[in-house]
Amino acid sequence: MGATITTAITTGYLINEGMENPIGFIPFAALGIAGGFLPDLDSDNSTSARYVFNFLATIFPLFFFIEFFQYFSLIKLLVVSLAMVLFIKIVMFSLFKKLTVHRGIIHSVQTGIMFSLFTVFVLQQVSFVSDDIPLNAGIVLFVGFLTHLVLDELYAVNLAGFALKRSFGTALKFINIGEFIPSLFVYSTIIILSILVIIGH
């Protein structure tokens, strides 16, 4: 259901923005659906987390390799790139699993904003991407992320008994009580990414 809603909202938004090529909807729809999976990164047995960190361990070394190809020798580039892969897949992934809990900071509106800004920032660095794509991509990813949170909250309402389940309020939130360090990290990252996005615009 989440993927269907996200695709519908994404299509409406892009049509409103003037996109007419049907093929152009495909990557945006995929990005919106991917955004819908992101809130569950903190699940105990989440394969989404491994996919995301594998992606990061690919994209960051690749950007580094392309950006500094003219300045360093091939050996240095390969060594640094390999170090980045190991750091992301082992150190960062381990810290992520240790610092997050299910329905914690990852499962919040502010983290959706952080992921969206990160998407905008990364796409701004790609030379062949037109100027209007990064912002639209960030918005679409956030729509997918927010759709997941809203559906989680709706599932927490027992309409038959007009009662709220214990999980109500754990999805759609801005403040994470008891998670000071992760919350500080997310809000600090939002500020930094916002500045970088504005500078790169």
C-alpha positions in Angstrom: 0.0 0.0 0.0 2.8 2.4 0.9 4.5 2.0 -2.5 1.2 2.6 -4.3 0.4 5.8 -2.3 4.0 7.0 -2.7 3.9 6.4 -6.5 0.6 8.2 -6.8 1.7 11.2 -4.8 5.1 11.3 -6.7 3.3 11.2 -10.1 1.0 14.0 -9.2 3.8 16.1 -7.9 6.0 15.6 -10.9 3.1 16.3 -13.3 2.5 19.5 -11.4 6.2 20.4 -11.8 5.9 20.1 -15.5 7.4 16.6 -16.2 5.9 15.1 -19.3 8.2 12.2 -20.2 6.8 9.0 -18.7 10.3 7.4 -18.6 11.4 10.2 -16.3 8.9 9.1 -13.6 10.6 5.7 -13.2 13.7 6.8 -11.2 11.7 9.2 -9.1 9.1 6.5 -8.3 11.9 4.1 -7.4 13.4 6.8 -5.1 10.1 7.4 -3.4 9.6 3.7 -2.8 13.2 3.5 -1.4 12.3 6.3 0.9 9.4 4.2 2.2 11.8 1.5 3.3 14.3 3.8 5.1 12.3 4.2 8.4 12.8 0.5 9.0 16.6 0.7 8.9 16.6 0.4 12.7 14.8 -3.0 12.7 16.7 -5.7 14.4 16.8 -7.9 11.3 16.6 -5.2 8.7 18.1 -6.0 5.3 17.4 -2.4 4.3 20.2 -1.2 6.6 22.7 -3.5 4.8 21.5 -2.4 1.4 21.9 1.3 2.4 25.4 0.9 3.9 26.5 -1.2 0.9 25.2 1.7 -1.3 27.1 4.2 0.8 30.2 2.0 0.7 30.0 2.1 -3.1 29.0 5.7 -3.8 31.4 7.6 -1.5 34.6 5.8 -2.7 33.4 6.3 -6.2 32.9 10.0 -5.8 36.3 10.2 -4.1 38.0 8.3 -6.9 36.4 10.5 -9.6 37.0 13.8 -7.7 40.6 13.2 -6.9 41.7 11.2 -9.9 43.9 14.0 -11.2 45.6 14.7 -7.9 46.7 11.3 -6.5 48.3 8.2 -7.9 46.2 5.1 -8.7 47.7 3.2 -5.7 46.8 6.0 -3.3 43.3 6.3 -4.7 42.7 2.5 -4.4 44.1 2.4 -0.8 41.9 5.3 0.4 38.9 4.0 -1.5 39.3 0.6 0.1 39.7 2.2 3.5 36.5 4.1 3.0 34.7 0.9 2.0 35.9 -0.9 5.2 35.2 2.0 7.4 31.6 2.4 6.2 30.7 -1.3 6.1 32.3 -2.3 9.4 32.8 0.7 11.7 29.9 2.9 10.7 27.5 0.0 10.3 28.5 -1.4 13.8 28.0 2.1 15.4 24.7 2.4 13.6 23.4 -0.9 15.0 24.6 -0.1 18.4 23.2 3.5 18.6 19.8 2.8 17.1 16.7 0.9 18.3 13.5 0.0 16.5 11.1 2.8 16.3 13.8 5.1 17.5 15.5 8.1 15.9 15.5 6.6 12.4 11.8 6.2 12.6 11.2 10.0 12.9 10.3 13.0 10.7 13.6 14.7 11.3 15.5 11.7 10.0 13.4 11.8 6.9 14.4 15.4 6.4 18.1 14.4 6.9 17.9 11.7 4.3 16.1 14.1 1.9 18.8 16.8 2.3 21.5 14.2 1.9 19.9 13.1 -1.4 19.7 16.7 -2.6 23.4 17.3 -1.6 24.7 14.2 -3.4 22.8 14.9 -6.6 24.1 18.5 -6.6 27.6 17.0 -6.9 26.8 15.1 -10.1 27.7 17.2 -13.1 25.3 15.7 -15.6 22.2 16.1 -13.3 20.1 19.2 -14.2 19.5 21.8 -11.6 15.9 21.0 -10.9 16.4 17.3 -10.2 18.1 17.3 -6.8 15.4 19.2 -5.0 12.6 17.2 -6.7 14.4 14.0 -5.8 14.8 15.1 -2.1 11.1 15.9 -1.9 10.0 12.6 -3.5 12.2 10.6 -1.1 10.7 12.5 1.8 7.2 11.7 0.6 8.0 8.0 0.6 9.6 8.3 4.1 6.6 10.3 5.5 4.1 7.9 3.9 5.7 5.0 5.8 5.4 7.0 9.1 1.8 8.0 8.5 0.7 4.5 7.7 2.5 3.2 10.8 0.5 5.6 12.9 -2.7 4.6 11.2 -2.0 1.0 11.8 -1.6 1.9 15.5 -5.2 3.0 15.7 -7.7 0.2 16.5 -10.8 1.5 14.6 -12.9 -1.4 15.7 -12.5 -0.7 19.4 -11.8 3.0 19.0 -8.5 2.5 21.0 -4.9 3.2 20.4 -2.3 0.5 20.3 0.9 0.8 22.4 2.9 1.7 19.2 0.9 4.8 18.6 3.1 7.9 18.6 6.3 6.0 18.0 6.4 6.7 14.3 5.4 10.2 13.5 7.5 12.3 15.9 10.0 15.1 16.0 11.5 14.5 19.5 13.1 11.3 20.7 13.2 11.3 24.5 16.0 9.1 25.8 18.0 9.3 22.6 20.0 12.5 23.1 23.1 11.7 21.2 21.4 10.2 18.1 19.0 13.2 18.1 21.9 15.6 18.4 23.6 13.9 15.5 20.5 14.0 13.3 19.7 17.7 14.0 23.4 18.7 13.6 23.5 16.8 10.3 20.3 18.6 9.1 21.9 22.0 9.8 25.2 21.1 8.1 23.4 19.6 5.0 21.1 22.6 4.8 24.1 24.9 4.6 25.8 22.8 2.0 22.7 22.5 -0.1 22.1 26.3 0.0 25.8 26.9 -1.0 25.6 24.3 -3.7 22.4 25.7 -5.2 
